Amino acid sequence: MYQFFIAPLIGYFFGSLPFAWIIVKLTTGQDVRDSGSGSVSTRNTIRTAGWSWAVLTGSLDITKGFLGVFLVKFVIFSSDAYPAFPEFLDLLAALAGIAAFAGHCWMPWMKFRGGKGFAVLSGALVIINPWGILIWWVSLPIYLVIIRYSGISGLCSTASVAICNTFFYIFEATYWSTWPTMVFGWGCTLLITLRLIPDFIGMKKGEIKRWKGIKVTQWMR
């Protein structure tokens, strides 16, 4: 059905909007990819344009994840057209959310460079499963303290969302999770694992090192 083609396209388009690049270019004249980690992300906006512009970037990244999923589920497709498949819109929303996540990680306008997609993930979860936001943000500081790699900590938090979605789906806690939310969680976990392959290589070579202590300033490196 055409909806399964259109929904990911919409999500991918919104996810691929390079707000970090736009904001840094307008405020400093620099290309955000030329500094810091080279990513098109909120974290790199902090390095290049400062915290205030990074807050705006992060907010816009959350919004694009939210909008891509919201438009698919509540505006573009009508639930009245699919009474025999009550989870049809949930699946379309999950596919749009996964695609938005992919769009941020690999932006076509940025030669397929991007960020790690965690802000987009949070925005998409507002529609797909708001409880997932709580799981992600509560687990993240714990992983940061234990692992002391920001990327891998984000991966573990994303996997925690997927595991919890699966747990609650298996035990039929439908208020917490349906099978499309489970698809979303594992889909994003797979994508961020692929996105972090360069980081894994950098860690192996010693180019990316663990934090030596628990200081927020190290998150900037």
C-alpha positions in Angstrom: 0.0 0.0 0.0 1.2 3.5 -0.9 0.9 4.7 2.7 3.9 2.5 3.7 6.0 4.4 1.1 4.6 7.9 1.8 4.9 7.8 5.7 8.7 7.1 5.8 9.3 9.7 3.1 7.5 12.3 5.2 9.4 11.3 8.3 12.8 11.2 6.5 12.2 14.7 5.0 11.5 16.2 8.4 14.3 14.3 10.1 16.8 15.5 7.5 16.3 19.2 8.0 19.8 20.4 9.1 18.9 23.0 11.7 22.3 22.8 13.3 24.0 23.7 10.0 21.5 26.5 9.3 21.8 28.1 12.8 25.6 27.9 12.9 25.9 29.3 9.4 23.5 32.2 10.1 25.1 33.1 13.5 28.8 32.5 12.9 29.2 32.0 9.2 30.9 28.7 9.9 30.0 25.2 8.7 29.1 23.2 11.8 30.8 20.1 10.1 34.2 21.8 10.1 34.4 21.9 13.9 34.3 19.6 16.9 33.0 16.1 16.0 32.0 17.2 12.5 28.4 16.2 13.2 25.3 18.2 12.4 24.0 18.2 15.9 23.0 20.1 19.0 26.2 19.0 20.7 28.3 20.4 17.9 26.3 23.6 17.9 27.4 24.1 21.5 31.0 24.0 20.4 30.5 26.3 17.4 27.8 28.8 18.4 27.3 28.5 22.1 24.6 27.2 24.5 21.8 29.5 23.6 21.8 28.6 19.9 22.2 25.0 20.9 19.0 25.1 22.9 17.2 26.4 19.9 18.8 23.7 17.7 17.8 21.0 20.1 14.3 22.3 20.3 13.9 22.4 16.6 15.4 18.8 16.3 12.8 17.6 18.8 10.1 19.4 16.9 10.9 17.9 13.6 10.8 14.4 15.0 7.4 15.3 16.6 6.0 16.9 13.4 7.0 14.1 11.1 5.1 11.6 13.2 2.2 13.9 14.1 1.4 14.7 10.5 1.4 11.1 9.4 -0.8 9.9 12.2 -3.2 12.7 12.7 -3.3 14.8 9.6 -2.4 13.0 6.4 -4.0 9.6 7.0 -7.4 9.1 8.4 -8.2 6.4 10.9 -11.7 6.1 9.6 -10.4 4.6 6.4 -8.9 1.5 8.1 -11.4 0.2 10.7 -10.3 -3.4 10.2 -6.7 -2.6 11.1 -6.8 -0.5 14.3 -3.0 -0.4 14.6 -2.5 0.8 11.0 -1.8 4.4 12.0 0.4 3.3 14.8 2.6 1.4 12.4 2.7 4.3 9.9 3.7 6.6 12.8 6.4 4.1 13.8 7.8 3.9 10.3 7.7 7.7 10.0 9.6 8.0 13.3 12.2 5.5 12.3 12.7 7.3 9.0 12.9 10.7 10.8 15.6 9.2 13.0 17.5 8.0 9.9 17.0 11.3 8.2 18.8 13.1 11.0 21.6 10.5 11.1 22.2 10.7 7.3 21.1 14.0 5.9 21.1 14.0 2.1 21.7 17.8 2.0 24.8 17.4 4.2 26.4 14.6 2.0 24.8 12.1 4.3 26.4 13.4 7.4 24.2 14.2 10.4 23.9 13.8 14.1 23.0 10.8 16.3 19.3 11.5 16.3 18.5 11.4 20.0 16.6 14.7 20.0 14.5 13.5 17.0 13.9 10.2 18.9 12.5 12.2 21.8 10.2 14.2 19.5 8.9 11.1 17.8 8.3 9.3 21.1 5.9 12.1 22.2 3.4 10.7 19.7 4.5 7.0 19.5 5.0 6.3 23.2 5.5 9.1 25.7 6.5 6.7 28.4 9.6 5.9 26.2 10.8 9.5 26.8 10.8 8.9 30.5 12.7 5.6 30.1 15.3 7.2 27.7 16.1 10.3 29.8 16.1 8.5 33.2 18.4 5.7 31.9 20.8 8.1 30.1 22.5 9.6 33.1 23.0 6.1 34.6 24.7 4.9 31.4 26.8 8.0 31.2 28.2 7.4 34.7 28.8 3.8 34.0 30.0 3.7 30.4 31.4 7.3 30.0 30.9 7.3 26.3 28.1 9.6 25.2 27.2 7.8 22.0 27.2 4.3 23.5 25.2 5.6 26.4 22.6 7.0 24.0 22.6 3.6 22.2 22.0 1.8 25.5 19.1 4.2 26.4 17.5 3.6 23.0 17.9 -0.1 23.5 16.3 0.3 27.0 13.3 1.8 25.4 13.0 -1.0 22.9 13.4 -3.7 25.6 10.8 -2.0 27.8 8.4 -1.7 24.8 8.9 -5.4 24.1 8.4 -6.4 27.8 5.2 -4.4 28.1 3.9 -5.7 24.8 4.6 -9.4 25.7 2.8 -8.9 29.0 -0.1 -7.1 27.3 0.4 -3.8 29.0 -1.1 -2.1 26.0 -1.2 1.3 27.7 2.6 1.2 27.7 3.3 -0.5 24.4 1.9 -2.0 21.2 3.7 -4.0 18.6 4.3 -0.8 16.3 6.0 0.9 19.3 8.2 -2.2 19.6 9.1 -1.9 15.9 10.0 1.7 16.4 12.2 1.0 19.4 14.2 -1.8 17.8 14.3 0.0 14.4 16.0 3.1 16.0 18.3 0.8 18.1 19.5 -0.8 14.9 20.0 2.6 13.1 22.0 4.2 16.0 24.2 1.1 16.1 25.0 1.6 12.4 25.4 5.3 12.9 28.0 4.6 15.7 30.2 2.3 13.6 32.7 5.2 13.1 32.7 5.8 16.8 33.4 2.2 17.5 36.4 2.3 15.1 37.6 5.5 16.8 37.4 3.9 20.2 39.4 0.9 19.0 42.1 3.2 17.6 42.1 5.2 20.8 40.9 8.4 19.0 37.8 8.5 21.2 38.5 8.0 24.9 36.3 7.4 27.9 35.7 10.3 30.2 38.2 10.3 33.1 35.6 11.6 35.5 32.0 12.6 35.8 32.1 16.2 34.4 29.6 17.7 32.1 32.4 19.6 30.3 33.8 16.4 29.0 30.5 15.9 27.1 31.7 18.7 24.9 34.8 16.9 23.6 
